[in-house]
Amino acid sequence: MITVFGSINMDLIATPDRLPKPGETVMGTSFTTAAGGKGANQALAARRAGAIVRMAGAVGDDRLASQALALLADAAVDQNGVRVAAEATGTAHILVAADGENVIVVVPGANGTVTGEDAKRTIGAMSRGDYLMLQFEIPASAIEAALVGAKQKGVTSIINTAPFTGDAKRLGAIADILVANETEFDLFIGKGELSDEEREATMRALHAQSGQTIIVTLGADGVVAIRKGEIHRAKGLAIEPVDTVGAGDTFCGYLAASLDAGLAFKDALRRAAVAGSLACLKPGAQPSIPFASAVDAEI
């Protein structure tokens, strides 16, 4: 079973032809809303991949809450770990250009009220051998409590370093499995613009020190990972992206679900990469997450 401890948002999405430069105003072509939040996105992805999933986090006592949880409810994701807070439901304000590139501003709202006590309750409901998924849209103290509790209970923790914060390096190192995109990985190690060879060498060095499974997603170039001393690579699909907002969360959810189902690591990596590619073909974070039948048909 998979438990996702993380953020729940409503995404407010505008689509200009191109992203504005600092201080510039551009005209948009459309506006829409969609359920989002990296935690909720990953929960829905894991569920659509076929896993039994529980969501833990917080929403506000407002109209946005039911909208933010609607697709999780439709997918039969267990929401018993979702608490109602005094703060408003979190929002993400997203600009998506015609070429699929995006910029995002997140207002945490209720997500910012998640605490170490929430983490303890979440871990308390889990069993040894379960998977715990985390991201960085809830407070660092809650993330740390969840990571420590997971290790004590024999729960496998997967942490996604997005959005990268000042706590990501310290807390990311505690998890059993670290997932970062190439920009986040550069920030994680404190270096920039690594070549493929430099990145692989750095991953080997980190893995040798900690034994941690490290996964770096590379966009159109697929994904590279190290696990139990072995380097793995996987490719996604050759596509023309429409919207890349949900790709990373889809990758994480499918990875966790595939590992939970007992797939070999290399097969789980490939399945997650394909799912991430398919998520780029539709707008919106959660609406774009593909179902398992569509993913498995491409493998």
Secondary structure, 3 states (H helix, E strand, C coil): CEEEECCCEEEEEEEECCCCCCCCCCCEEEEEEEEECHHHHHHHHHHHCCCCEEEEEEEECCHHHHHHHHHHHHCCCEEEEEEEECCCCEEEEEEECCCCCEEEEEECHHHHHCCHHHHHHHHHCCCCCCEEEECCCCCHHHHHHHHHHHHHHCCEEEEECCCCCCCHHHHHCCCCEEEEEHHHHHHHHCCCCCCHHHHHHHHHHHHHHHCCEEEEECHHHCEEEEECCEEEEECCCCCCCCCCCCHHHHHHHHHHHHHHCCCCHHHHHHHHHHHHHHHHHCCCCCCCCCCHHHHHHHC
